[in-house]
Amino acid sequence: MSGWTDDRENTTAAARELRAAFGVMAQHWPLPQVEIGPMAPGFMPVPALFADDRFLAKMLARQQAGTPGLDAKGAAAYFISEYAGVLGIAAASPYLSHGLVPAFVPENCALAFELPAEGRPRVRLRLLDPRCVTGRPGQSRHGASCRPVDREGLRSELREGLEAHMEPLIHRLRGRTGLPWQAMWRLVSDSVAARFLEAGRQFGCEEEAQAEALAILKAPGSPLANRQLHFFEIVIRDEASPGRIVARRSFRARGGCCRFYTAPGGSYCSSCVLVTPHERRRRIEAQMRHRLGLPALEDTASADAAQPKDLSS
């Protein structure tokens, strides 16, 4: 199956559990491609990669090429959001589909990036050891490498793994670009929350996905926690028959800012933390109505256009 590698050298129960979970993920999301096994050619350990100035320069330059005039802080915001989204789906999908949390700590991860001239980069994530925790011990053939935990233990394992994985990258980007670490942690939370919502929608457990995302990301004392991050719903009703719902969709409200408004010709995103909740709802409902071919309400007719990527979450 595309998107993951069957490493025959590793036949532990934990590896089988993880491969099954990442196999489900690969059916819906092409990135990242996840592999399980020892270091392989083409990969670099995460600690070494995040410390590589050439890698960071290439990633930041790529963001600036896509948005001409974007400053270094904006490039860092774009990159941290993009990478956190890649890691976020690798966390959210097995969590929701199989109740599994792999070890995302930097020393257990290696990455391979391929940057085509156009389009998204190809990202491969390799878990060097298949150890994990499971919240479904009754359904898992777990052994020493797949430890059963309760729900709070599962949440803590994922939260701590995300924090450990992202901290060295945030540290390096802060030193290189000056973007405050608090701003980057907010962007990480936003991206992970969006991927939980996306995975929950795909797996038919949207309410559970929202509840779990908030429980994981808003724990007191965690750098991932921020007050603004939450989910909200927009319901569009038939004007002629208000009891009939035409469309209903949940969205993630951001806690961080991608800084697109600072670029030449930039603007606030539809879900930007810098706009009021009323304005955010107005813009998103206007986009929903436009996509559904519905007439714009008087209140939404003048809503500004926003980045399409924001509407997906």
Secondary structure, DSSP 8 states (H G I E B T S, - for coil): -TTEE--TT---HHHHHHHHHHHHHHHH--SSEEEESS--TT-EEHHHHHT-HHHHHHHHHHHHHHSTT--HHHHHHHHHHHHHHHHHHHHHHHHHHH-EEE--SGGGEEEEEE--SSS--EEEEEESS--EEES-GGG----TTEEE--HHHHHHHHHHHHHHHHHHHHHHHHHHH---HHHHHHHHHHHHHHHHHHHHHHHT-HHHHHHHHHHHHT-TT-TT--SS-EEEEEEEE-SS-TTSEEEEEEEEE-SS---GGGSTT----TT-TTS-HHHHHHHHHHHHHHHHT----TTTTT-----HHHHT-
